[in-house]
Amino acid sequence: MHKKNTQRLKKATRTRAKLRELGVPALSVHKTSQHLYAQIFSGDGKSTLAAVSTKEKGLIADGASRTNIDAAKAVGKAIAEKAKKAGIESVGFDRSGYIYHGKIKALADAAREAGLKF
């Protein structure tokens, strides 16, 4: 494993431990070279309450990029809507050790604009 990824995972571990300690639902984000994923976990971290990814049909237009900022905004808006349907108003943000910039920031801002608090 590369040093950069190892450092990212260390940051993620610290964040997840703090979120479990607080006992709040967590909005967790993961990105790959081809897709973006967002999940909301329960306060104890044992169950997934809502999940959205760019793999879902209808979220991203055919032929459009699934990893750019526009895709991140679509995922952020969709996860906020699913959270509201599940009765979740407020979450902790687990950025999985990624820098709060670019796609991660766009996803978070879109979720906030759609009514999710964190």
Secondary structure per residue as TSV (DSSP state, phi and psi in degrees):
chain	resnum	aa	ss	phi	psi
A	1	M	-	360.0	143.4
A	2	H	-	-74.7	151.8
A	3	K	H	-59.5	-40.0
A	4	K	H	-61.7	-42.9
A	5	N	H	-69.7	-36.7
A	6	T	H	-62.0	-43.2
A	7	Q	H	-64.9	-39.5
A	8	R	H	-61.6	-43.8
A	9	L	H	-67.2	-32.3
A	10	K	H	-64.3	-43.7
A	11	K	H	-61.3	-42.9
A	12	A	H	-62.2	-40.5
A	13	T	H	-62.1	-42.8
A	14	R	H	-64.0	-43.6
A	15	T	H	-63.3	-45.8
A	16	R	H	-64.7	-36.5
A	17	A	H	-64.0	-41.3
A	18	K	H	-66.6	-40.5
A	19	L	H	-65.4	-38.5
A	20	R	H	-65.5	-38.5
A	21	E	H	-62.5	-40.7
A	22	L	H	-73.5	-27.0
A	23	G	T	75.0	24.7
A	24	V	-	-100.3	152.1
A	25	P	-	-59.0	145.5
A	26	A	E	-118.7	132.4
A	27	L	E	-92.8	109.5
A	28	S	E	-105.4	135.9
A	29	V	E	-118.5	140.2
A	30	H	E	-138.1	141.7
A	31	K	E	-131.8	144.8
A	32	T	-	-124.5	-177.2
A	33	S	S	-71.2	-16.8
A	34	Q	S	-116.2	-23.2
A	35	H	-	-143.9	162.8
A	36	L	E	-119.7	141.6
A	37	Y	E	-131.0	144.4
A	38	A	E	-140.5	133.9
A	39	Q	E	-135.4	149.0
A	40	I	E	-113.1	120.1
A	41	F	E	-99.5	154.4
A	42	S	-	-66.7	167.7
A	43	G	T	-58.6	-31.8
A	44	D	T	-87.4	-7.1
A	45	G	S	79.7	11.1
A	46	K	S	-95.3	-20.6
A	47	S	S	-135.7	150.4
A	48	T	E	-93.0	126.2
A	49	L	E	-94.8	-30.8
A	50	A	E	-157.2	148.0
A	51	A	E	-148.8	142.9
A	52	V	E	-143.5	144.7
A	53	S	E	-147.3	167.1
A	54	T	T	-73.9	-4.0
A	55	K	T	-76.3	-18.3
A	56	E	S	-68.6	137.1
A	57	K	T	-70.3	140.9
A	58	G	T	87.3	-14.1
A	59	L	T	-76.8	-43.3
A	60	I	S	-117.2	136.6
A	61	A	-	-63.4	147.3
A	62	D	T	-59.3	134.4
A	63	G	T	86.9	-13.9
A	64	A	S	-81.6	154.6
A	65	S	-	-65.8	141.6
A	66	R	S	-100.8	4.6
A	67	T	S	-128.5	8.8
A	68	N	S	-91.5	-177.1
A	69	I	H	-65.0	-35.9
A	70	D	H	-62.9	-38.9
A	71	A	H	-65.7	-39.1
A	72	A	H	-63.0	-40.2
A	73	K	H	-64.4	-40.1
A	74	A	H	-64.1	-41.2
A	75	V	H	-65.9	-42.3
A	76	G	H	-60.9	-44.2
A	77	K	H	-65.5	-43.1
A	78	A	H	-65.8	-39.7
A	79	I	H	-69.4	-34.3
A	80	A	H	-66.3	-40.0
A	81	E	H	-65.5	-42.1
A	82	K	H	-65.8	-36.2
A	83	A	H	-64.8	-42.0
A	84	K	H	-61.8	-41.3
A	85	K	H	-63.8	-31.9
A	86	A	T	-84.2	-1.4
A	87	G	T	83.9	22.1
A	88	I	-	-103.0	122.6
A	89	E	-	-101.8	-35.6
A	90	S	B	-134.0	139.9
A	91	V	-	-138.8	165.3
A	92	G	E	-95.9	146.5
A	93	F	E	-99.1	116.4
A	94	D	E	-105.8	102.4
A	95	R	-	-87.5	9.5
A	96	S	T	58.3	31.0
A	97	G	T	82.8	-4.1
A	98	Y	-	-73.4	151.9
A	99	I	-	-67.7	138.8
A	100	Y	S	-77.4	82.5
A	101	H	S	-162.3	152.6
A	102	G	T	64.7	-121.0
A	103	K	H	-64.7	-40.5
A	104	I	H	-65.3	-43.3
A	105	K	H	-65.2	-41.6
A	106	A	H	-63.0	-42.0
A	107	L	H	-63.2	-46.6
A	108	A	H	-63.6	-44.0
A	109	D	H	-63.6	-40.8
A	110	A	H	-65.6	-37.9
A	111	A	H	-65.9	-40.0
A	112	R	H	-64.7	-43.7
A	113	E	H	-62.9	-30.7
A	114	A	T	-82.5	-0.1
A	115	G	T	110.4	2.0
A	116	L	-	-85.3	134.7
A	117	K	B	-104.5	130.8
A	118	F	-	-163.8	360.0
